[in-house]
Amino acid sequence: MAVLFITSTRIGDAVLSTGVLDHILLQHPGARVTVACGPAAAPLFAAVPGLDRIIPMQKRRWSGHWLALWRATIGTRWDVVVDLRGSATSWLLRARERLALKPAAGLRHRVPHNADLFGLGDAPPSPKVWTLPSHRAAAALHIPPGGPVLAVGPTANWGGKQWPAASFAALVGALTAPPGILPLARVAVFGAAGERAMAEPLLAAIPAERRIDLVGQVDLLTAHACLERCAFYVGNDSGLMHLAAASGTPTLGLFGPSREQVYAPWGRHTAFVRTDLSYDEILAKPGYDYRKSETHMDTLSVQKALAAAEALWWRVQAERAA
């Protein structure tokens, strides 16, 4: 059985789509899967069971990337085409069954919205990321046994979504101080290779003996395996936040100029906290310009984030003990 799965350009959206892909694989054991997605998200699917190939869709002028996808897939007679982009391309392929996602009505979280395609929106399958033994072995080297680890994602794809580094440092200090929920825990800092300058102030604030610097050091699937070894994650709204939530690690997402109704981390083991200003209030600020990189997260206090982290931690602990 041949399945074409067309998903997102961005890593976070791609992670949120993996629950649908898992559903397809469970419904069709032994299916052979081709994944089409953005180049940044492509490594996320490297360990998908039954993977035939990944087609990275590099954006081109005049929507040329869709023509390139058509050329790459027209030679196959697909049993199922699942198009989470709702593109015209999927209708120009030979397919026995075709499912194309329509735009969401109102503010709907991406996970149930994707699941609407299969009539599962009321009980959507949670995101699932597949890894190989090599990823898990690498993660064990990066995060060896030795007590709990707090994972932190201080970067984002846009400066407006980045909580100030000084706030992250204060929060990490409070969480790992002896009275905190993770006293004297090691701290693993995650980020892409090009985000080192954003992460450096936080890295410098963490004592060397407790610092695990993973910025630019691991690929997406090894990062996922590392996150599975952590006790708690806190970070900006980003693809890494969704990767952490998919790992099962308690995950707190920090929100400002993005909609938590659509992009909050998914699962009972997750929570979000946002700035005192709503998304709409941030966009209405005098001089707001999405093309500029200054933070719009400055009305989120350390105390507010700390309270949200502690509430999530104790809720998860209580549920695990029940």
Long-range contacts (C-beta under 8 A, 24 or more apart in sequence): 1-28, 1-30, 1-31, 1-32, 1-79, 1-80, 2-31, 2-32, 2-34, 2-52, 2-76, 2-77, 2-78, 2-79, 2-80, 3-28, 3-31, 3-32, 3-33, 3-34, 3-78, 3-79, 3-80, 3-81, 3-82, 4-34, 4-36, 4-73, 4-76, 4-78, 4-80, 4-81, 4-82, 4-90, 4-93, 4-95, 5-33, 5-34, 5-35, 5-36, 5-82, 5-84, 6-36, 6-37, 6-69, 6-81, 6-82, 6-83, 6-84, 6-85, 6-87, 6-89, 6-90, 7-35, 7-36, 7-37, 7-41, 7-84, 7-85, 8-37, 8-38, 8-41, 8-84, 8-85, 9-37, 9-38, 9-40, 9-41, 9-57, 9-59, 10-38, 10-40, 10-41, 10-157, 10-239, 11-40, 11-41, 11-44, 11-220, 11-238, 11-239, 11-240, 11-242, 11-243, 12-237, 12-238, 12-239, 12-241, 12-242, 12-263, 13-41, 13-110, 14-38, 14-41, 14-44, 14-45, 14-239, 15-44, 15-127, 15-129, 15-239, 15-242, 15-243, 15-246, 16-110, 16-111, 16-114, 16-127, 16-242, 16-263, 16-266, 17-84, 17-110, 17-114, 17-127, 18-44, 18-127, 18-128, 18-129, 18-246, 19-111, 19-114, 19-115, 19-124, 19-125, 19-126, 19-127, 19-128, 20-82, 20-84, 20-114, 20-115, 20-117, 20-118, 20-125, 21-48, 21-82, 21-128, 22-125, 22-128, 23-115, 23-118, 23-120, 23-125, 24-80, 24-82, 25-49, 25-50, 28-79, 28-80, 31-79, 31-80, 34-73, 34-76, 36-69, 36-72, 36-73, 40-239, 41-239, 43-219, 43-220, 43-221, 44-129, 44-220, 44-221, 46-132, 46-221, 47-130, 47-131, 47-132, 47-135, 47-221, 48-130, 49-130, 82-117, 84-114, 84-117, 104-262, 107-259, 107-261, 107-262, 108-261, 108-262, 109-261, 109-262, 109-263, 109-264, 109-266, 110-262, 110-263, 111-266, 126-246, 126-266, 126-267, 127-242, 127-245, 127-246, 127-266, 128-246, 129-221, 129-224, 129-243, 129-246, 129-247, 130-221, 131-221, 131-222, 131-224, 131-225, 132-221, 135-219, 135-221, 135-222, 135-224, 135-225, 136-225, 138-218, 138-222, 138-225, 139-218, 139-222, 139-225, 139-226, 139-228, 139-229, 140-229, 142-188, 142-212, 142-214, 142-217, 142-218, 142-222, 142-226, 143-186, 143-188, 143-212, 143-226, 143-229, 143-230, 146-186, 147-184, 147-185, 147-186, 148-182, 148-185, 148-186, 148-230, 148-231, 148-232, 149-185, 149-186, 149-187, 149-188, 149-212, 149-229, 149-230, 149-231, 150-175, 150-176, 150-182, 150-185, 150-186, 150-187, 150-188, 150-230, 150-231, 150-232, 150-233, 150-234, 151-187, 151-188, 151-190, 151-226, 151-227, 151-230, 151-232, 151-233, 151-234, 151-235, 151-244, 151-249, 152-187, 152-188, 152-189, 152-190, 152-202, 152-233, 152-234, 152-235, 153-190, 153-191, 153-233, 153-234, 153-235, 153-236, 153-238, 153-240, 153-241, 153-244, 154-189, 154-191, 154-198, 154-199, 154-202, 154-235, 154-236, 155-191, 155-192, 155-195, 155-198, 155-199, 155-236, 155-238, 155-240, 156-236, 156-237, 156-238, 157-238, 157-239, 158-290, 158-293, 159-292, 159-293, 159-294, 159-295, 160-256, 160-257, 160-290, 160-292, 160-293, 160-294, 160-295, 160-296, 160-297, 161-236, 161-237, 161-238, 161-256, 161-257, 161-258, 161-295, 161-296, 161-297, 162-198, 162-236, 162-295, 162-297, 163-236, 163-254, 163-256, 163-295, 163-297, 163-300, 163-305, 164-295, 164-297, 164-298, 165-198, 165-201, 165-202, 165-205, 166-201, 167-297, 167-300, 167-301, 167-302, 167-305, 168-202, 169-201, 169-202, 169-205, 169-206, 170-302, 171-234, 171-302, 171-305, 171-306, 171-309, 172-202, 172-205, 172-206, 173-205, 174-302, 174-306, 175-232, 175-234, 175-306, 175-309, 176-210, 181-232, 181-309, 181-310, 181-313, 181-314, 182-231, 182-232, 184-210, 185-210, 185-231, 186-210, 186-211, 186-212, 187-211, 187-212, 188-212, 188-214, 188-226, 188-230, 189-213, 189-214, 189-215, 190-214, 190-215, 190-218, 190-223, 190-226, 190-227, 190-235, 190-240, 191-215, 191-216, 191-240, 192-216, 232-309, 232-313, 234-305, 234-309, 236-297, 237-263, 241-265, 242-266, 245-269, 245-270, 250-312, 250-313, 250-316, 252-305, 252-308, 252-309, 252-312, 254-297, 254-300, 254-305, 255-279, 256-282, 256-295, 256-296, 256-297, 256-299, 256-300, 257-282, 257-283, 257-290, 257-296, 257-297, 268-319, 269-312, 269-316, 270-312, 271-308, 271-311, 271-312, 271-315, 272-308, 273-300, 273-304, 273-305, 273-308, 274-300, 275-299, 275-300, 276-300, 276-301, 276-304
